[in-house]
Every structure is written in structure tokens, then in C-alpha cells.
Amino acid sequence: MDFRKCLQFLEEYRWIFDFKVTEILEEGNLSRVPTNWSTYLQTVQLDHFSQSVISSQSRNCPDFVMRFKQKIEQCRLCFTPYEGQLVQMTQDSSRGLSEKKKHEVLNFASFIIDRCRAQDLISVFDVGSGLGYIDELLVDAGLSVIGAESNQQFHMTAIRRSKESRSRRVGRRKESSVKEGKEDVKEEKESSSLPGMNHVNLFFDNSQTTDEVLMKLVKEPSMLIALHACGDLTPDILTKFIQFEQFRCVSVVSCCYHKMKNQDNFPLSQALKCAVKEMDINFFTEYFLRQGAQETVARWERMTPEDHEVHSRNVVFRSSLEIFAKQEGILLKRRRRKPLKKEDSVSFSAFVDHLPDSYGLHLTEEEQARLWKVYKSKETLLNYAEVLTGLQFLLQQIIESLIISDRVQYLKEHQLNAQVFTIFDDFVSPRNKVIVAQRE
């Protein structure tokens, strides 16, 4: 990636992403939008925007929009898709997995198995191993796995699942031997874990404690892996890979870029740090990183008119509440992970009625009247909010590619071969890119 060209593009269009999502309709952010774009956002038909800007089926759009699309294409990166043969999971092994999680487990495990074979490795260290679904498939393929999990409950459940899996396999072997007329089957301890599988309760970070555990456990050439390494975890994993020679290869899928707390972890490479300093870039905020962790444009492309209608109402309702709360000196705190349910967005009346449940807000009649006044002043911006969200979908891929390219460049600056593959359907699992590096 050309860092300077990408940064220049993002600086020019920072008015699209450089704010909290619920502040999208605040006057300060509205005034930052160029006049030609403001008019376009409010007047373009949503289906025409989707066809001409999102999917590029039509070139019938204003010159300034065409220039935006051209710059997107100049910054866009295409990564190599993984097209290996997927391993299989038994019904017992996949019990409790959602279709999304099963898709991720099967694709990531298959990718790791292929990479280990290509690198002639038989040992894997899995960071954030969770309940052990991936590790079980790796062991089935003949690999030796150490699963490191910081959550004590997940750690214990993984051990229990491993023992249950071992018991099922012993039972299947006995049943198969009986059918074949063999009576000299050796007894195995059904209470033990899978052969080749070890578990460690570890909070993996860039600390001496992690170093000590790695020096104790990693005794042979291994692959370091992680699926959905959140926040600072990916930079910590890459740093440990660089430091520990026993790790011959690393494969990591990142997520939740906005949860990075260590400012040294982005930018990570010297190349991007120099470009940022020379260009005096100052938009690397939580909002910027959160934009990189949002849904991909594949989600927008599959949204129905009803989906867009519900989403635009959600945005305008929440933004109106945000403006009102600031005017009233109210601190908003969501009571549930997603503050709006579908029934909340049927109308603004329904949204207001559900404020006690979603935000713990109990407004007086006078306060509700003032909230309604704010909403009425923003009600005409439903189309504006939705189309601007569409532009954010387009920028998401550029921002995420910048973050990932920075990490790849960091590895290359340490004389390591690094590349990126896409391994999931991004509609099913938006964080679908795996960073891979190996030593010579």
C-alpha cells in the first residue's frame, strides 16, 4: 500500500468518518461536509446511490462523486483468497456452534493445517483458544497443539470438551474393533485429554510473564496462531513472533481495532509512522479505528429497502437523542449492547417509550417535548444519514487495509516474509483477513 496516497485520501474525506456515529447529525459535523456533497446526500435516491456508487453498475453520477470513486479504487487492496479443501466436523464436535462460528472454525483450521504442512511444522500455539473447537480439528490432522486461553471458564470448558472428545473416540475405536472381530484392543484412559492437546490458562500480552510461559512450553519449531485477536492482542502476537525463534510461522486474524489501548500499536511500522509525522496526520482516533472494524460493503449490498429504512431511522433517532442529551447535560449509558430493537425503530414514539429499557432514561413530559423538538429538526435528514453511512461502508475497506498493511510492513521491516489472505465470506464474518508471516 502507498501509505502517503492513502493518508492523503483519508484526510480529504475525513468528514465522512471522523466523528462518533451518534453525532452524525450534530451541527459541527454537518457544517464540515462540502456543500456539493451535502446537497447530493440529501437529494440522491438511495437505489441510484447503491447502483452508481456502491456497486458501480452505473456511471451516472456527479463529477465530484466520480473522483471519490476513482480515489477509492486507487487505494483499494485486493488480497489473495484462500481456496483450500475444508476439513470436516462431526455433529458432536460442532454442537453449540452458530453457522457463523462454524464457518470461521472450519476455514481457519483448514488454513492452519495447510500452512503447517507447507512449512513442515507439527506444533501449534493457539492464542485465545476459547473452547477448543479449532484445536480439536488441528489435533485430528495430526498436529500437536497448546491452547492458551485467558478466560478461566473457557479454559476449563475446553479441557472438559477435550476429555469428552477423547472418550467418544475411544468408544468409536472399540465399536469398530468389535465389528472387525478384534478382541485385543488396548484399554485407554477415557478421562484424559486428546493426545497432542495441552491447555494453559494465560493472558497473552507483551509481558515477561508471557515470555516465561513461552520459554517453558514452546520447545520445538511451531506456528503461532490466533482467530479474532482483539485490540492490542495482534500487535503483541506479532512482537512475540519476532522475538521467539521457535515460532517459525504466524497466522492471525484481527478484530476490534478500536479496542487498542497502547498508542504504540498503531501505527506499528516505521514506514507509516514517518508518513504520519511528515503529513501531520491527526485523525487516528477511536472513531477511525472503529470504522475499520465495521461491517463491510457486502452487508450494504444485501440490505433490502426495509433494512435501509429501519437503519436510517435508528441513526436519526439515536443522533437526536445524543443532541438532546448534550443540551440537557444528561450522560447516556446504554443498558444493552444494542440500544435499539426492531420494535424501537417503528416510530420515534416507540423509540421514546423504550428509553427506560434501553438507556435507563425516565423523561418528564417537558423533557420529552424538548426531545421531540430536536427530532423534528432532524427528521428530514433520514436520506442524508443513510447515504453518508453508505460512504462509510466504502471507506471501511480502505481503513482496515491501512491497519493491516501497517502490520504487514512491521513484519517486513524485521526481515520476515509476510502476506495477507482472505479466508472467510465477509458477509458471514467481516473480519476475514489473516496475516501470515514466516521465517526464511
DATA-V22402 format. One record per residue. N is the residue number from 1. OMEGA is omega in radians with two decimals (999 if undefined). Layout:
# DATA-V22402
<<N:OMEGA> <N:OMEGA>>
This chain:
# DATA-V22402
<<1:3.03> <2:-3.04> <3:-3.07> <4:3.10> <5:3.13> <6:3.14> <7:3.12> <8:3.11> <9:-3.12> <10:3.09> <11:-3.13> <12:-3.05> <13:-3.10> <14:3.09> <15:3.14> <16:-2.97> <17:-2.93> <18:3.09> <19:3.03> <20:-3.02> <21:-3.12> <22:3.10> <23:-3.04> <24:-3.07> <25:3.07> <26:-3.04> <27:-3.13> <28:3.13> <29:3.09> <30:-3.09> <31:-3.14> <32:-3.09> <33:3.09> <34:-3.05> <35:-3.11> <36:3.11> <37:-3.14> <38:3.10> <39:-3.14> <40:-3.11> <41:-3.09> <42:-3.01> <43:-3.09> <44:3.06> <45:-3.04> <46:-3.14> <47:3.09> <48:3.10> <49:-3.12> <50:-3.10> <51:-3.02> <52:-3.08> <53:-3.09> <54:-3.05> <55:3.10> <56:3.08> <57:3.13> <58:3.10> <59:-3.09> <60:3.10> <61:-3.08> <62:-3.11> <63:-3.09> <64:3.06> <65:3.09> <66:3.12> <67:3.09> <68:3.14> <69:3.14> <70:3.13> <71:3.04> <72:-3.11> <73:3.14> <74:-3.11> <75:-3.05> <76:3.06> <77:3.05> <78:-3.11> <79:-3.11> <80:3.11> <81:3.06> <82:-3.07> <83:-3.14> <84:3.09> <85:-3.10> <86:3.01> <87:-3.12> <88:3.07> <89:3.05> <90:3.12> <91:3.11> <92:-3.09> <93:-3.07> <94:-3.12> <95:3.13> <96:-3.13> <97:2.99> <98:3.11> <99:3.10> <100:-3.10> <101:3.12> <102:3.08> <103:-3.13> <104:-3.11> <105:-3.10> <106:-3.11> <107:-3.12> <108:3.12> <109:3.13> <110:3.13> <111:-3.12> <112:3.13> <113:3.13> <114:-3.13> <115:3.12> <116:3.12> <117:3.14> <118:-3.12> <119:-3.13> <120:3.12> <121:3.12> <122:-3.11> <123:-3.10> <124:3.02> <125:-3.03> <126:-3.13> <127:-3.08> <128:-3.01> <129:3.06> <130:-3.10> <131:3.00> <132:-3.12> <133:-3.14> <134:-3.07> <135:3.12> <136:3.10> <137:3.11> <138:3.10> <139:3.09> <140:-3.12> <141:3.08> <142:3.14> <143:3.04> <144:-2.97> <145:2.93> <146:3.14> <147:-3.13> <148:-3.10> <149:-3.09> <150:-3.13> <151:-3.05> <152:-3.13> <153:3.09> <154:-3.14> <155:-3.12> <156:3.12> <157:3.11> <158:3.10> <159:3.13> <160:3.13> <161:3.13> <162:3.11> <163:3.12> <164:3.12> <165:3.11> <166:-3.14> <167:3.13> <168:-3.11> <169:3.09> <170:3.13> <171:3.13> <172:3.12> <173:3.12> <174:-3.13> <175:3.13> <176:-3.12> <177:3.11> <178:3.14> <179:-3.12> <180:3.11> <181:3.12> <182:-3.11> <183:-3.07> <184:3.13> <185:3.14> <186:3.10> <187:3.08> <188:3.11> <189:-3.11> <190:-3.09> <191:-3.09> <192:3.12> <193:3.11> <194:3.04> <195:-3.11> <196:-3.11> <197:3.07> <198:-3.10> <199:3.07> <200:3.10> <201:-3.00> <202:2.95> <203:-3.04> <204:3.07> <205:-3.10> <206:-3.06> <207:3.11> <208:3.12> <209:3.10> <210:3.11> <211:-3.10> <212:3.12> <213:3.14> <214:3.14> <215:-3.13> <216:-2.98> <217:-3.06> <218:-3.04> <219:-3.10> <220:3.14> <221:-3.01> <222:2.98> <223:3.10> <224:-3.06> <225:3.02> <226:3.04> <227:-3.11> <228:3.08> <229:-2.95> <230:3.00> <231:-3.09> <232:-3.04> <233:3.13> <234:3.08> <235:3.11> <236:3.12> <237:-3.14> <238:3.11> <239:3.12> <240:3.09> <241:3.12> <242:-3.05> <243:-3.01> <244:-3.10> <245:-3.14> <246:3.05> <247:-3.09> <248:-3.09> <249:3.08> <250:3.07> <251:-3.05> <252:3.03> <253:-3.07> <254:3.01> <255:3.02> <256:-3.12> <257:-3.10> <258:3.12> <259:3.04> <260:3.14> <261:-3.13> <262:-3.09> <263:3.11> <264:-3.08> <265:2.98> <266:-0.04> <267:-3.14> <268:-3.09> <269:3.08> <270:-3.11> <271:-3.14> <272:3.09> <273:3.14> <274:-3.14> <275:3.14> <276:-3.13> <277:-3.11> <278:-3.07> <279:3.12> <280:-3.13> <281:-3.12> <282:-3.13> <283:3.09> <284:-3.10> <285:3.06> <286:-3.13> <287:3.10> <288:-3.12> <289:3.10> <290:3.11> <291:3.11> <292:-3.10> <293:-3.12> <294:3.07> <295:3.12> <296:-3.12> <297:3.09> <298:3.12> <299:3.13> <300:-3.08> <301:-3.12> <302:3.10> <303:3.09> <304:3.05> <305:3.11> <306:3.10> <307:-3.14> <308:-3.14> <309:3.13> <310:-3.11> <311:-3.12> <312:3.08> <313:3.11> <314:-3.11> <315:-3.10> <316:3.11> <317:-3.09> <318:3.12> <319:3.09> <320:3.10> <321:3.14> <322:3.12> <323:3.12> <324:-3.11> <325:3.12> <326:3.10> <327:-3.07> <328:-3.09> <329:-3.14> <330:3.08> <331:-3.13> <332:3.09> <333:-3.10> <334:3.11> <335:3.12> <336:-3.02> <337:3.06> <338:-3.01> <339:-3.11> <340:2.94> <341:-3.07> <342:-3.11> <343:3.11> <344:-3.00> <345:3.09> <346:3.13> <347:3.11> <348:3.07> <349:3.11> <350:3.11> <351:-3.14> <352:-3.14> <353:-3.10> <354:-3.14> <355:3.10> <356:-3.12> <357:-3.04> <358:-3.10> <359:-3.07> <360:-3.11> <361:3.07> <362:-3.03> <363:3.03> <364:3.12> <365:3.13> <366:3.13> <367:3.10> <368:3.12> <369:3.13> <370:3.08> <371:3.10> <372:3.14> <373:3.09> <374:-3.11> <375:-3.12> <376:3.13> <377:-3.11> <378:-3.02> <379:-3.11> <380:-3.07> <381:3.12> <382:-3.14> <383:3.11> <384:-3.09> <385:-3.09> <386:3.14> <387:3.07> <388:3.05> <389:3.09> <390:3.07> <391:3.09> <392:3.07> <393:-3.14> <394:-3.13> <395:-3.12> <396:-3.08> <397:-3.14> <398:-3.12> <399:3.13> <400:3.11> <401:3.10> <402:3.14> <403:-3.12> <404:3.13> <405:3.07> <406:-3.13> <407:3.08> <408:3.12> <409:3.09> <410:3.12> <411:-3.14> <412:3.10> <413:3.05> <414:3.06> <415:3.11> <416:3.06> <417:-3.08> <418:3.09> <419:-3.08> <420:3.05> <421:2.93> <422:-3.04> <423:3.10> <424:2.92> <425:-3.02> <426:3.00> <427:3.11> <428:-3.09> <429:-3.04> <430:3.12> <431:-2.94> <432:-3.07> <433:3.12> <434:3.04> <435:-3.11> <436:3.06> <437:3.09> <438:3.07> <439:3.09> <440:999>>
